[in-house]
Amino acid sequence: MKKETKILSILIFVAFVIRVLVLWIGRPEFVGWFNHTYYYYVETKGILQNGELPFPDMPLLFYIYAGTSKFLTLMGIEMNTAIVMSTRLWMSIIPSILPIPIYLTIKNIYKEEPLPKWIWIFLFVCPFYPFSILQMPEFLQKNVLGILLLSFFIWQSNIALNKSNLKRLVILVALFLLIVLTHYGTAATTILYVASITITFFMQNSKKVNFKLILGLFSGLSIALTAFYFIDLQRFNRVRYYIDRIYDSSSLGLLFSSGESDKSTAVFILIIPLLIVVFLFKCYKSVRIKLSNENNSFWLTNIIFCYLLILPIYDLELMGRFAIYLGLPVLFVLIYMIRYYLKKTWLKKLILGFLIFGTLIIGFGDIVKGYWDNQNNDIISEDLMKMKDTVGFTKNDLIIARNGVEHISNWFLNTKSCIITSFNTADFHKYNRVFILNPTEGRMSMLSNIHVPSNAIDIYVSEHIELYEIESQPTEWVFNDKGDWINYKKK
């Protein structure tokens, strides 16, 4: 046990050091136009300055950042620097300790001492969860904490399959509340995991009805929706939005739609995951008599969980969000496959080799991309600061920018900012000046730059930045009776 603890500690330390070097020390403050990291800076600064989040969101991670930043400011570090340091510190720590709940879960599965050597390959993969070196700790920071908490939830639920008592229930409820306060998507994923446990129970006990499981599932859903309604109404409304469009833009809906859509892609998304899950279920079914009751249930739960994360009825965007969590159940399913089902040594080695190779390739690619991005970002950052000095922005200026850029205005330029769908004609009277900020690179259909109206005045135009001022309501923009922007006029 002491040897395993030592190996686990070394693994966590190495993962932490790699992130400190790549994410913290080797990363400038400006990390590109379309990076969500500035959102976390702005939210944390809002707590420190005003005692509340500027934008409604699940608050737990931001308060962790704010508490750490406050401590650093008491040590004499400037606020903005403290915020950057605290976010990068926690994003170096949190994904690096993911092996802890995974190790505890595996120990509960395996029970024998010591763990076989091949298991450590899975624990090596954990702290380098796909895209978790740079991509997730910058773009999806709440997801990172959510994945860690979900891993602890899975560990405790695995114990509960064998030792269900009030203490275990309290722990699970507490973990779920932390998940709800962390991230909307992880809370929904946790509910899907509880649904997987419920389905497993009914499949294995078709003549019994476990009202505790059913009550737990609906209680979790009620707690999550209630929290979203009171803490973040905008995200609560997203539930209704996804329900409204869940069929039409899903792979199943696209397959049977009369419009022009990529039917072959829809068929692929619909059929391939189903075939894989059916194959995994047959593997499980052929060896289930060799398993203990809790291992029997846990293996089947994770197979079902895999499929619930990629159901063909989901909107494709929603499916992509759920797929972020797919690595957790896949990891446990592979452990069961190697231990109980696969007989050929070469096949086991092939899977383990693929895990190592895939992790190294993804990690190396993440690091190299970050290195090359840094060089270009330094140039853009200098241009951004030059624009700031030239224009002389104030806190009473408003900058309209595309999604992903607006928080750069908040953080680096110290102005108010919004995306165009939040703009209102009253803002012309509310703010001293109204600007449009368009980056000149990364023009994409999903994240298109703001259409510059004819009455816009060129303020600053360079190789990387286009800044315009608008003093009155553009005739090319369409507003409703309340003054809210609703569209551009068709040419």
C-alpha positions as CSV (number, residue, x, y, z in Angstrom):
1,M,0.0,0.0,0.0
2,K,2.8,2.4,0.9
3,K,4.5,1.6,-2.4
4,E,1.3,2.3,-4.4
5,T,0.8,5.6,-2.5
6,K,4.4,6.6,-3.4
7,I,3.9,5.8,-7.1
8,L,0.6,7.7,-7.1
9,S,2.2,10.7,-5.4
10,I,5.0,10.8,-8.0
11,L,2.5,10.6,-10.8
12,I,0.4,13.5,-9.4
13,F,3.6,15.5,-8.8
14,V,4.9,15.0,-12.3
15,A,1.5,15.9,-13.8
16,F,1.4,19.1,-11.6
17,V,4.9,20.2,-12.6
18,I,4.2,19.7,-16.3
19,R,1.1,21.9,-16.0
20,V,3.0,24.6,-14.0
21,L,5.6,24.8,-16.7
22,V,3.2,24.7,-19.7
23,L,0.1,26.4,-18.3
24,W,1.5,28.9,-15.8
25,I,5.2,29.7,-16.3
26,G,5.3,29.1,-20.0
27,R,2.1,30.9,-20.8
28,P,1.6,34.7,-21.3
29,E,-1.4,36.5,-19.9
30,F,-2.9,37.0,-23.4
31,V,-3.6,33.5,-24.7
32,G,-5.5,34.3,-27.9
33,W,-8.8,35.9,-29.0
34,F,-11.1,32.9,-28.5
35,N,-10.1,31.6,-25.1
36,H,-12.5,31.4,-22.2
37,T,-9.8,31.9,-19.6
38,Y,-10.5,35.7,-19.5
39,Y,-14.1,34.9,-18.4
40,Y,-12.8,33.3,-15.3
41,Y,-10.6,36.3,-14.6
42,V,-13.5,38.7,-15.0
43,E,-15.8,36.7,-12.8
44,T,-13.2,36.4,-10.0
45,K,-12.4,40.1,-10.1
46,G,-16.1,40.9,-9.8
47,I,-16.2,38.9,-6.6
48,L,-13.2,40.7,-5.2
49,Q,-14.3,44.1,-6.1
50,N,-18.1,44.0,-5.7
51,G,-18.8,40.8,-3.7
52,E,-20.7,39.1,-6.5
53,L,-20.3,37.6,-10.0
54,P,-20.7,40.1,-12.8
55,F,-22.3,37.3,-15.0
56,P,-24.7,34.7,-13.4
57,D,-23.0,31.3,-13.1
58,M,-22.5,28.4,-10.8
59,P,-20.2,30.0,-8.2
60,L,-18.1,27.4,-6.5
61,L,-14.9,27.5,-8.6
62,F,-15.0,31.3,-8.8
63,Y,-15.1,31.6,-5.0
64,I,-12.2,29.2,-4.8
65,Y,-10.3,31.5,-7.2
66,A,-11.4,34.6,-5.3
67,G,-10.3,33.2,-1.9
68,T,-6.9,32.3,-3.2
69,S,-6.5,35.6,-5.0
70,K,-7.4,37.5,-1.8
71,F,-4.8,35.6,0.1
72,L,-2.2,36.5,-2.6
73,T,-3.1,40.2,-2.5
74,L,-2.6,40.2,1.3
75,M,0.9,39.1,0.5
76,G,1.4,42.2,-1.6
77,I,0.7,40.8,-5.0
78,E,-1.3,43.1,-7.4
79,M,-4.9,42.0,-7.9
80,N,-4.9,41.1,-11.6
81,T,-1.6,39.2,-11.2
82,A,-3.0,37.4,-8.2
83,I,-6.1,36.4,-10.1
84,V,-4.1,35.0,-13.0
85,M,-1.8,33.1,-10.6
86,S,-4.7,31.6,-8.6
87,T,-6.6,30.4,-11.7
88,R,-3.4,28.8,-13.1
89,L,-2.4,27.3,-9.8
90,W,-5.8,25.5,-9.4
91,M,-5.9,24.5,-13.0
92,S,-2.5,22.9,-12.4
93,I,-3.7,21.1,-9.2
94,I,-7.2,19.9,-10.0
95,P,-6.7,17.8,-13.2
96,S,-3.4,16.5,-11.7
97,I,-5.2,14.9,-8.7
98,L,-7.7,13.1,-10.9
99,P,-5.9,9.8,-10.3
100,I,-6.9,9.8,-6.6
101,P,-10.6,9.0,-7.1
102,I,-9.8,6.7,-10.0
103,Y,-7.2,4.8,-7.9
104,L,-9.7,4.5,-5.0
105,T,-12.4,3.2,-7.4
106,I,-10.0,0.7,-8.9
107,K,-9.0,-0.5,-5.5
108,N,-12.6,-1.1,-4.7
109,I,-13.0,-3.0,-7.9
110,Y,-9.8,-5.1,-7.6
111,K,-9.6,-5.5,-3.8
112,E,-6.3,-7.5,-4.1
113,E,-2.9,-6.2,-3.0
114,P,-0.9,-5.0,-4.9
115,L,-2.5,-3.7,-8.1
116,P,-1.2,-5.4,-11.3
117,K,1.4,-3.3,-13.1
118,W,-0.9,-2.8,-16.2
119,I,-3.4,-0.9,-14.0
120,W,-0.9,1.9,-13.5
121,I,-1.1,2.6,-17.2
122,F,-4.7,3.7,-16.7
123,L,-3.6,5.8,-13.7
124,F,-0.9,7.4,-15.9
125,V,-3.6,8.4,-18.4
126,C,-5.9,10.0,-15.8
127,P,-4.0,13.2,-15.1
128,F,-3.5,13.8,-18.8
129,Y,-7.2,13.3,-19.6
130,P,-7.7,14.3,-23.3
131,F,-7.0,18.0,-23.9
132,S,-6.5,18.6,-20.2
133,I,-3.0,20.1,-20.3
134,L,-4.0,23.4,-22.0
135,Q,-7.4,23.1,-23.7
136,M,-9.6,22.2,-20.8
137,P,-7.8,24.2,-18.0
138,E,-8.2,27.3,-20.2
139,F,-11.5,26.8,-22.1
140,L,-13.4,24.5,-19.7
141,Q,-12.2,25.2,-16.2
142,K,-15.5,24.4,-14.6
143,N,-15.6,21.1,-16.5
144,V,-12.2,20.3,-15.0
145,L,-13.4,20.6,-11.4
146,G,-16.7,18.9,-12.4
147,I,-14.8,15.9,-13.8
148,L,-12.9,15.6,-10.5
149,L,-16.0,15.8,-8.4
150,L,-17.9,13.4,-10.7
151,S,-15.0,10.9,-10.3
152,F,-15.4,11.1,-6.5
153,F,-19.1,10.6,-6.9
154,I,-18.5,7.5,-9.0
155,W,-16.1,6.1,-6.4
156,Q,-18.6,6.6,-3.6
157,S,-21.5,5.2,-5.6
158,N,-19.3,2.1,-6.4
159,I,-18.9,1.6,-2.6
160,A,-22.6,2.2,-2.1
161,L,-23.3,-0.8,-4.5
162,N,-21.9,-3.0,-1.7
163,K,-22.3,-0.9,1.4
164,S,-25.4,1.2,1.2
165,N,-26.1,3.2,4.4
166,L,-27.0,6.7,5.6
167,K,-23.4,7.9,5.7
168,R,-22.9,6.9,2.0
169,L,-26.1,8.7,1.1
170,V,-25.0,11.9,2.9
171,I,-21.6,11.8,1.1
172,L,-23.3,11.3,-2.3
173,V,-25.8,14.1,-1.7
174,A,-23.0,16.4,-0.6
175,L,-20.9,15.6,-3.6
176,F,-23.9,16.2,-5.9
177,L,-24.5,19.6,-4.3
178,L,-20.9,20.6,-4.9
179,I,-21.2,19.5,-8.5
180,V,-24.4,21.5,-8.9
181,L,-22.6,24.6,-7.5
182,T,-19.7,24.0,-9.9
183,H,-21.1,23.3,-13.3
184,Y,-24.4,22.9,-15.1
185,G,-23.2,20.3,-17.6
186,T,-21.5,18.1,-14.9
187,A,-24.7,18.1,-12.9
188,A,-26.6,16.9,-15.9
189,T,-23.9,14.2,-16.5
190,T,-24.2,13.1,-12.9
191,I,-27.9,12.7,-13.3
192,L,-27.2,10.5,-16.3
193,Y,-24.9,8.4,-14.2
194,V,-27.6,7.9,-11.6
195,A,-30.0,7.0,-14.4
196,S,-27.4,4.4,-15.5
197,I,-27.4,2.9,-12.0
198,T,-31.2,2.9,-12.0
199,I,-31.4,1.1,-15.4
200,T,-28.8,-1.4,-14.3
201,F,-30.8,-2.2,-11.2
202,F,-34.0,-2.8,-13.2
203,M,-32.1,-5.0,-15.7
204,Q,-30.6,-7.1,-12.9
205,N,-33.7,-7.1,-10.7
206,S,-36.6,-7.0,-13.1
207,K,-39.1,-8.0,-10.5
208,K,-38.2,-5.4,-7.9
209,V,-38.8,-1.7,-7.8
210,N,-36.2,0.3,-6.0
211,F,-38.0,3.4,-4.9
212,K,-34.8,4.8,-3.3
213,L,-33.1,4.9,-6.7
214,I,-36.1,6.4,-8.5
215,L,-36.5,9.0,-5.7
216,G,-32.7,9.7,-5.9
217,L,-32.9,10.3,-9.6
218,F,-35.8,12.7,-9.5
219,S,-34.5,14.4,-6.4
220,G,-31.2,15.1,-8.1
221,L,-32.9,16.5,-11.1
222,S,-35.1,18.7,-8.9
223,I,-32.2,20.0,-6.9
224,A,-30.2,20.8,-10.1
225,L,-33.0,22.6,-11.8
226,T,-33.9,24.5,-8.6
227,A,-30.3,25.7,-8.2
228,F,-30.0,26.7,-11.8
229,Y,-33.3,28.6,-11.6
230,F,-32.2,30.7,-8.6
231,I,-28.5,31.0,-9.3
232,D,-28.4,31.2,-13.1
233,L,-31.8,31.7,-14.9
234,Q,-30.0,31.9,-18.3
235,R,-28.7,28.4,-17.9
236,F,-32.0,27.2,-16.6
237,N,-33.6,28.5,-19.9
238,R,-31.0,26.5,-21.8
239,V,-32.8,23.3,-20.6
240,R,-35.9,24.5,-22.3
241,Y,-33.9,25.5,-25.4
242,Y,-32.3,22.0,-25.7
243,I,-35.7,20.3,-25.2
244,D,-37.2,22.4,-27.9
245,R,-34.6,21.5,-30.5
246,I,-33.4,18.2,-29.1
247,Y,-34.9,16.1,-31.9
248,D,-34.7,18.4,-35.0
249,S,-30.9,18.9,-34.7
250,S,-30.0,15.4,-33.3
251,S,-28.5,12.7,-35.5
252,L,-31.9,10.9,-35.3
253,G,-33.8,14.0,-36.3
254,L,-31.3,14.8,-39.2
255,L,-31.7,11.2,-40.5
256,F,-35.5,11.5,-40.9
257,S,-35.6,15.2,-41.8
258,S,-36.8,16.3,-45.2
259,G,-34.2,19.1,-45.5
260,E,-30.8,18.9,-46.9
261,S,-28.5,17.3,-44.3
262,D,-25.6,15.0,-44.2
263,K,-27.5,11.7,-43.9
264,S,-24.3,9.6,-43.9
265,T,-22.9,11.4,-40.9
266,A,-26.2,11.0,-39.1
267,V,-26.2,7.3,-39.8
268,F,-22.7,7.0,-38.6
269,I,-23.4,8.8,-35.3
270,L,-26.6,6.7,-34.9
271,I,-25.3,3.2,-35.7
272,I,-21.6,3.0,-34.7
273,P,-22.0,3.9,-31.0
274,L,-24.9,1.5,-30.7
275,L,-22.9,-1.4,-32.3
276,I,-20.0,-0.7,-29.9
277,V,-22.3,-0.7,-26.8
278,V,-24.0,-3.9,-28.0
279,F,-20.6,-5.5,-28.4
280,L,-19.6,-4.4,-24.9
281,F,-22.8,-5.7,-23.4
282,K,-22.2,-9.1,-25.0
283,C,-18.7,-9.1,-23.6
284,Y,-20.1,-8.3,-20.1
285,K,-22.9,-10.9,-20.4
286,S,-20.5,-13.7,-21.4
287,V,-18.4,-13.3,-18.2
288,R,-20.8,-11.8,-15.6
289,I,-21.1,-15.0,-13.6
290,K,-17.4,-14.6,-12.7
291,L,-18.0,-11.2,-11.1
292,S,-19.1,-10.2,-7.6
293,N,-22.4,-8.5,-7.3
294,E,-21.0,-5.0,-7.1
295,N,-18.5,-5.5,-9.9
296,N,-21.3,-7.0,-12.0
297,S,-23.4,-3.8,-11.4
298,F,-20.6,-1.4,-11.8
299,W,-19.4,-2.8,-15.2
300,L,-22.9,-2.7,-16.6
301,T,-23.6,0.8,-15.2
302,N,-20.5,2.2,-17.0
303,I,-21.5,0.5,-20.3
304,I,-25.0,2.1,-20.0
305,F,-23.4,5.4,-18.9
306,C,-21.3,5.5,-22.1
307,Y,-24.4,5.2,-24.3
308,L,-26.4,7.7,-22.3
309,L,-23.7,10.3,-22.9
310,I,-24.0,9.9,-26.7
311,L,-27.7,9.2,-27.2
312,P,-28.7,9.9,-30.8
313,I,-31.7,12.0,-29.7
314,Y,-29.3,14.7,-28.4
315,D,-28.7,17.9,-30.2
316,L,-25.3,17.5,-31.8
317,E,-23.9,20.4,-29.8
318,L,-25.2,18.9,-26.5
319,M,-23.8,15.5,-27.5
320,G,-20.4,17.1,-27.9
321,R,-20.6,18.6,-24.4
322,F,-21.5,15.2,-22.9
323,A,-18.8,13.5,-24.8
324,I,-16.2,15.4,-22.7
325,Y,-17.1,13.1,-19.8
326,L,-16.9,9.9,-21.9
327,G,-13.3,9.1,-20.8
328,L,-14.4,8.2,-17.3
329,P,-16.8,5.3,-18.1
330,V,-14.6,4.1,-21.0
331,L,-11.6,3.8,-18.7
332,F,-13.5,1.6,-16.2
333,V,-15.0,-0.5,-19.1
334,L,-11.6,-1.1,-20.5
335,I,-10.3,-2.2,-17.1
336,Y,-13.0,-4.8,-16.9
337,M,-12.5,-5.9,-20.5
338,I,-8.8,-6.5,-19.9
339,R,-9.2,-8.3,-16.6
340,Y,-12.2,-10.5,-17.3
341,Y,-12.9,-10.8,-21.0
342,L,-9.8,-10.5,-23.2
343,K,-7.7,-13.7,-23.3
344,K,-5.0,-12.9,-25.8
345,T,-2.0,-11.1,-24.3
346,W,-1.1,-9.3,-27.5
347,L,-4.6,-7.7,-27.6
348,K,-4.3,-6.5,-24.1
349,K,-0.9,-5.0,-24.8
350,L,-2.2,-3.4,-28.0
351,I,-5.0,-1.6,-26.0
352,L,-2.5,-0.5,-23.3
353,G,0.0,0.6,-25.9
354,F,-2.6,2.6,-27.7
355,L,-3.6,4.4,-24.4
356,I,0.1,5.4,-23.7
357,F,0.7,6.4,-27.3
358,G,-2.6,8.3,-27.6
359,T,-2.0,10.2,-24.3
360,L,1.6,11.2,-25.3
361,I,0.5,12.3,-28.8
362,I,-2.4,14.4,-27.5
363,G,-0.3,15.9,-24.7
364,F,2.6,16.6,-27.0
365,G,0.3,18.2,-29.6
366,D,-1.3,20.3,-26.9
367,I,2.1,21.6,-25.7
368,V,3.5,22.3,-29.2
369,K,0.3,24.1,-30.2
370,G,0.6,26.2,-27.0
371,Y,4.2,27.1,-27.8
372,W,3.5,28.2,-31.3
373,D,0.4,30.1,-30.2
374,N,2.4,32.0,-27.6
375,Q,4.7,33.5,-30.2
376,N,1.8,35.0,-32.2
377,N,-0.1,35.9,-29.0
378,D,2.8,38.1,-27.7
379,I,2.6,40.2,-30.9
380,I,-1.2,40.6,-30.7
381,S,-0.9,41.5,-27.0
382,E,1.5,44.3,-27.8
383,D,-0.9,45.6,-30.5
384,L,-3.8,45.4,-28.0
385,M,-1.9,47.4,-25.4
386,K,-0.9,49.9,-28.0
387,M,-4.5,50.4,-29.0
388,K,-5.4,50.8,-25.3
389,D,-2.9,53.6,-24.9
390,T,-3.9,55.3,-28.2
391,V,-7.7,55.3,-27.5
392,G,-7.7,55.9,-23.8
393,F,-10.6,53.7,-22.8
394,T,-12.6,54.3,-19.6
395,K,-14.9,52.2,-17.4
396,N,-17.8,54.1,-19.0
397,D,-17.1,52.9,-22.5
398,L,-18.8,49.9,-24.0
399,I,-17.2,47.5,-26.5
400,I,-19.4,45.2,-28.6
401,A,-17.5,42.1,-29.7
402,R,-18.1,38.5,-30.8
403,N,-18.4,35.7,-28.3
404,G,-15.1,34.9,-26.8
405,V,-13.6,38.4,-27.4
406,E,-15.9,40.4,-25.1
407,H,-14.1,39.4,-21.9
408,I,-10.8,40.5,-23.4
409,S,-12.3,44.0,-23.4
410,N,-13.3,43.6,-19.7
411,W,-9.9,42.3,-18.6
412,F,-7.3,44.0,-20.7
413,L,-9.0,47.3,-21.7
414,N,-11.0,47.8,-18.4
415,T,-14.2,48.7,-20.3
416,K,-17.7,47.3,-20.2
417,S,-18.4,44.8,-23.0
418,C,-21.2,42.7,-24.5
419,I,-21.9,40.4,-27.4
420,I,-24.2,41.9,-30.0
421,T,-27.3,39.9,-28.9
422,S,-27.1,41.7,-25.5
423,F,-26.9,45.1,-27.0
424,N,-29.7,47.6,-26.6
425,T,-30.3,51.1,-28.1
426,A,-30.3,52.5,-24.6
427,D,-26.6,51.7,-24.3
428,F,-25.9,54.7,-26.5
429,H,-27.1,56.9,-23.7
430,K,-25.9,54.7,-20.9
431,Y,-22.2,54.8,-21.9
432,N,-19.9,57.6,-23.0
433,R,-18.7,55.8,-26.1
434,V,-19.8,52.6,-27.9
435,F,-17.1,50.7,-29.9
436,I,-17.0,47.6,-32.1
437,L,-14.0,45.4,-31.7
438,N,-13.2,42.9,-34.4
439,P,-10.1,40.7,-34.4
440,T,-8.8,40.2,-38.0
441,E,-8.0,36.5,-37.6
442,G,-10.1,33.5,-36.8
443,R,-13.2,34.6,-38.8
444,M,-15.6,31.7,-38.5
445,S,-19.3,31.3,-39.4
446,M,-20.1,30.2,-35.8
447,L,-18.3,33.1,-34.2
448,S,-18.5,35.8,-36.9
449,N,-17.2,39.3,-36.3
450,I,-19.7,42.1,-35.8
451,H,-21.0,43.6,-39.0
452,V,-19.6,47.1,-39.2
453,P,-22.4,49.6,-40.1
454,S,-22.0,52.5,-42.5
455,N,-22.0,55.1,-39.7
456,A,-19.0,53.5,-37.9
457,I,-15.9,55.6,-37.5
458,D,-12.5,54.0,-37.8
459,I,-10.6,54.4,-34.6
460,Y,-7.8,51.9,-34.7
461,V,-7.0,49.5,-37.5
462,S,-4.0,47.2,-37.6
463,E,-2.9,43.8,-38.9
464,H,-4.6,42.2,-35.9
465,I,-7.3,44.5,-34.7
466,E,-10.2,46.6,-36.1
467,L,-11.8,49.1,-33.7
468,Y,-14.8,51.3,-34.7
469,E,-16.9,53.8,-32.8
470,I,-20.6,54.1,-33.4
471,E,-22.4,57.2,-32.0
472,S,-26.0,56.5,-33.0
473,Q,-28.2,53.6,-33.9
474,P,-27.0,51.9,-37.1
475,T,-29.6,51.6,-39.9
476,E,-28.2,48.2,-40.9
477,W,-29.0,46.7,-37.5
478,V,-32.6,45.5,-36.6
479,F,-34.0,46.2,-33.1
480,N,-37.3,45.2,-31.5
481,D,-39.7,47.6,-29.7
482,K,-37.7,47.3,-26.5
483,G,-34.6,48.4,-28.3
484,D,-32.9,44.9,-28.1
485,W,-30.7,44.0,-31.1
486,I,-32.3,41.1,-33.0
487,N,-30.6,40.8,-36.4
488,Y,-28.8,42.4,-39.3
489,K,-30.8,43.8,-42.2
490,K,-30.7,41.6,-45.2
491,K,-28.9,43.1,-48.1
